[in-house]
Amino acid sequence: MTYRAPVADISFTLNNGADFARALADGLYGDLSSDVVEAVLTEAGKFATDVLAPLNTVGDREGARFKDGAVTTAAGWKEAYHAWAQAGWNALAAPAQWGGQELPHALNAACLEMWNSAAMAFGLAPVLTMAAIDALVAHGSEELRRVYLPKLVSGEWMGTMQLTEPQAGSDVGALRTRAERAPDGSYRITGQKIFITYGEHDLTDNIIHLVLARLPEAPPGTKGLSLFLVPKFLVNADGSLGRRNDARAHSIEHKLGIHASPTCTMVYGDRGGATGFLVGEENHGMTCMFTMINQARLSVALQGVAIAERATQQALAYARERKQGRAPGVETGSSPIIAHPDVKRMLLTMRALTRAARALSYATAVALDRAQRSPDEAARKAAYERASLLTPVAKAFSTDVGSEVASLGVQVHGGMGYIEETGAAQHYRDARIGQIYEGTNGIQAIDLVTRKLPLAGGATVRAYIGELKRIVEAVNATNDPAFGWTGVRLQDATEALERATNWLLGSQRNDLTAALAGATPYLRLFALAAGGALLADEALAAVRMGGNGAEAAGRVAIARFFAENVAVQGESLERTVVQSADSVNAADAALT
Ligand SMILES: Cc1cc2nc3c(=O)[nH]c(=O)nc-3n(C[C@H](O)[C@H](O)[C@H](O)COP(=O)(O)OP(=O)(O)OC[C@H]3O[C@@H](n4cnc5c(N)ncnc54)[C@H](O)[C@@H]3O)c2cc1C
């Protein structure tokens, strides 16, 4: 089954769960109207459904091919990329000064979801280019911006992001790629990078690598890293392409999923050193790289949402057609499997998790927009801290959801899910990388607990929990029986989150080992409380709007399902956070 972009669903969550409609009404986006927003979403949905979705299976089967240093993408990918870039999709959120449309990040996030649902290996490519644009806008010299930004924004050239080396994965500070100053003010880069997404390909004439490297006298660890722009082809003064730089792909990886996305080993300096240009200041590479990483982490969160959406659509369609056994209360004939309560539970879990992850990810994007566009500085700072708090939660939860939902999708298909023919297996394989790249989900949880909770002395997280509690109060105040136990269960979850947060911020927080042992269950607890509240908020909005009875009934039903079946795990997660450290740290004997 192919993908149909769920434009109405996406628009509803964007406007309500993620509060984009309020940002629009606040004037955050100037004279941008909701009609234009809807038109953009509709057109993106058409492109994703009609042009990109048919490429997904071809990309998986053919993959990217490597020969003599060159990478050839799968049939149809080059044409689709050019059509996509020409339609202006790459430039959607980029600054107008460099040829972009300067539309909201939140709108771009919704589009990214659709590109990635249609074909995740395709949707991954522009993520790196968009991150490179952000890094150059924030930290590039005037000259670098002038030469590179217009073509990166138009999509004529693509970008890459290069941190990983064999000995330096999560531990970026261990990287060894060298940079030497050259007399002309540029640098010579020597070393090897591994696992570089779209490090080499045939989609664009030039590829702009953003590479972390270390100067000879630099301090050890991350404090000694600098960021360099290393183009595949050097650019002449008139803007034309000059000589080939001393940077090449050595090979590409054979991997579990996203086969159409080339994952390259890159070699720099075979012929004396690749020419690189410093981005930002020497030894401040991590600051610049973090501009890319935050953008890229949200994009990977959207990949999780995307693959979950596609897997859900496919499982629902299959469950309506496949007949087996007889559902309770049915007298004759066999029933479609969707009628069996256990299958219905799987499908509802898929839909509920997907929508919660979507709401969280879009809310993070709206916070990023507020951080950039709010008129006063205090509001910008608060929004930046909100976005910083939510980014690791959105990334880890949404990509966990991507894998969990894709796995349920295989289960709904039974044996046919394990057979490649249906496509359910591809979603499962493709989804898995989201939990690993852009910082593993374990690293996200550590980031949340050690860096994000202490933001503003804990005020950022406490303000957020306060907002979740107000939503829960509003649910309780409705006294609408359709909500069932929603208010009670969400109250339990948000209170569990509050207690676990206080515990982590309080005296126990000084025990780093205990905090780290509980980091992953804490992130899940955070996401379940927040996701549940956002779904309930959407349900309240749908009821208020009234008009479409089916919309309100569906939103209330999914919020209730999430609260009563998923968010209920919150209290046991709290116990795991607060009490598990000893059992983790005392269990070494079990690992001998
Ligand atoms: C398909 C693909 C595409 C990629 N694309 C890019 C790219 O474009 N650019 C790029 O630079 N990199 C890229 N990567 C690399 C990716 O970001 C890393 O694989 C990832 O950051 C994890 O690093 P690692 O593989 O070395 O695992 P490791 O760091 O060895 O981690 C192994 C395990 O140990 C855990 N762990 C490690 N350190 C700690 C710690 N301090 N505390 C707790 N747990 C810890 C991790 O969570 C993980 O579970 C890509 C990887 C793949 C597979």
The ligand as a MOL file (V3000), in Angstrom:
LIG
                    3D

  0  0  0     0  0            999 V3000
M  V30 BEGIN CTAB
M  V30 COUNTS 53 58 0 0 0
M  V30 BEGIN ATOM
M  V30 1 C 23.2260 5.1070 8.6330 0
M  V30 2 C 24.0530 6.0350 9.4500 0
M  V30 3 C 24.1820 7.3560 9.0770 0
M  V30 4 C 24.9800 8.2360 9.8150 0
M  V30 5 N 25.1770 9.5210 9.3770 0
M  V30 6 C 26.1100 10.2940 9.9830 0
M  V30 7 C 26.5000 11.5490 9.4290 0
M  V30 8 O 25.9620 11.9920 8.4150 0
M  V30 9 N 27.4800 12.2590 10.0480 0
M  V30 10 C 28.1050 11.8050 11.1720 0
M  V30 11 O 28.9740 12.4860 11.6740 0
M  V30 12 N 27.7560 10.6150 11.7220 0
M  V30 13 C 26.7900 9.8520 11.1610 0
M  V30 14 N 26.4570 8.6360 11.6870 0
M  V30 15 C 27.0880 8.2080 12.9180 0
M  V30 16 C 26.1540 8.2120 14.1110 0
M  V30 17 O 25.8420 9.5370 14.4760 0
M  V30 18 C 26.8100 7.4030 15.2450 0
M  V30 19 O 26.7610 6.0450 14.8270 0
M  V30 20 C 26.1550 7.5930 16.5770 0
M  V30 21 O 26.3660 8.9040 17.0600 0
M  V30 22 C 26.6450 6.6030 17.6390 0
M  V30 23 O 28.0310 6.5110 17.6590 0
M  V30 24 P 28.7150 5.0560 17.5830 0
M  V30 25 O 28.1370 4.3430 16.4280 0
M  V30 26 O 30.1790 5.2090 17.6290 0
M  V30 27 O 28.2240 4.3030 18.8850 0
M  V30 28 P 28.9260 4.3780 20.3150 0
M  V30 29 O 29.2440 5.7720 20.6720 0
M  V30 30 O 30.0310 3.3840 20.3620 0
M  V30 31 O 27.7430 3.8760 21.2590 0
M  V30 32 C 27.4360 2.4780 21.4730 0
M  V30 33 C 26.3930 2.4190 22.6120 0
M  V30 34 O 26.9760 2.9460 23.8270 0
M  V30 35 C 26.1850 4.0230 24.3300 0
M  V30 36 N 27.0650 5.0480 24.8780 0
M  V30 37 C 28.1790 5.5760 24.2990 0
M  V30 38 N 28.7140 6.5030 25.1060 0
M  V30 39 C 27.9260 6.5930 26.2030 0
M  V30 40 C 27.9250 7.4030 27.3850 0
M  V30 41 N 28.8600 8.3350 27.5810 0
M  V30 42 N 26.9510 7.2000 28.2990 0
M  V30 43 C 25.9920 6.2830 28.0860 0
M  V30 44 N 25.9190 5.5130 26.9900 0
M  V30 45 C 26.8780 5.6560 26.0550 0
M  V30 46 C 25.3740 4.5280 23.1330 0
M  V30 47 O 24.1640 5.1390 23.5490 0
M  V30 48 C 25.1490 3.2460 22.3420 0
M  V30 49 O 24.0320 2.5620 22.8380 0
M  V30 50 C 25.6240 7.7650 10.9880 0
M  V30 51 C 25.4720 6.4260 11.3850 0
M  V30 52 C 24.7150 5.5700 10.6220 0
M  V30 53 C 24.6140 4.1230 11.0550 0
M  V30 END ATOM
M  V30 BEGIN BOND
M  V30 1 1 1 2
M  V30 2 1 2 3
M  V30 3 2 2 52
M  V30 4 2 3 4
M  V30 5 1 4 5
M  V30 6 1 4 50
M  V30 7 2 5 6
M  V30 8 1 6 7
M  V30 9 1 6 13
M  V30 10 2 7 8
M  V30 11 1 7 9
M  V30 12 1 9 10
M  V30 13 2 10 11
M  V30 14 1 10 12
M  V30 15 2 12 13
M  V30 16 1 13 14
M  V30 17 1 14 15
M  V30 18 1 14 50
M  V30 19 1 15 16
M  V30 20 1 16 17
M  V30 21 1 16 18
M  V30 22 1 18 19
M  V30 23 1 18 20
M  V30 24 1 20 21
M  V30 25 1 20 22
M  V30 26 1 22 23
M  V30 27 1 23 24
M  V30 28 2 24 25
M  V30 29 1 24 26
M  V30 30 1 24 27
M  V30 31 1 27 28
M  V30 32 2 28 29
M  V30 33 1 28 30
M  V30 34 1 28 31
M  V30 35 1 31 32
M  V30 36 1 32 33
M  V30 37 1 33 34
M  V30 38 1 33 48
M  V30 39 1 34 35
M  V30 40 1 35 36
M  V30 41 1 35 46
M  V30 42 1 36 37
M  V30 43 1 36 45
M  V30 44 2 37 38
M  V30 45 1 38 39
M  V30 46 1 39 40
M  V30 47 2 39 45
M  V30 48 1 40 41
M  V30 49 2 40 42
M  V30 50 1 42 43
M  V30 51 2 43 44
M  V30 52 1 44 45
M  V30 53 1 46 47
M  V30 54 1 46 48
M  V30 55 1 48 49
M  V30 56 2 50 51
M  V30 57 1 51 52
M  V30 58 1 52 53
M  V30 END BOND
M  V30 END CTAB
M  END
